[in-house]
């Protein structure tokens, strides 16, 4: 148990659907992250939130929309996705101490399939 | 632009062997390097984190070394067990919140 939970664990959606991924951390951390893991490619950072403020948007298409209502919850809203968006979406959290020395703790991921 | 490479991409060894996984990075200006383990269909578990000022870190049968000037890290696993079978990921952190990951080494330890 890493203290970071993600729901749902699996999601199949059509290209016209709207869905949301949820992440919750129980570690008291102040930074949260969304990553995308596609087959045979390195993990790609998508978004970073620090104290609920978005500090990084790694050139992610607007069909992915993050939301961070508080420091414990992070959402990824999905709409009009493409089949190439099928991947494992991982959430992580860390205690940002301003020194770039913190460890990130990952959730189990949501396996997304876009038909 | 930082790039992280891991070799080999896959490794299959009999139980009990000592083994070394390699990670290289192109920009030596890093704050730290982290090794993760990922089981199939699961998230990542942090194994070891080495700060840029450190040379190595140890945890149980795992030892990670860092040679920042040459852009290399190794993960040494002693007396491998079937339960060590997983994908091992290396990631480096520069002066931002970004972790840059390699593509991983898929390890299988057979009895």
Interface residues (C-beta under 8 A of the other chain):
Chain A: X2 X4 X6 X31 X33 X40 X41 X42 X43 X45 X48 X50 X55 X56 X58 X88 X90 X92 X96 X99 X100 X101 X103 X104 X105 X106 X107 X108 X109 X111
Chain B: X4 X31 X32 X34 X36 X41 X42 X43 X44 X45 X46 X49 X51 X89 X91 X93 X94 X95 X96 X97 X98 X99 X100 X101 X102 X103 X104
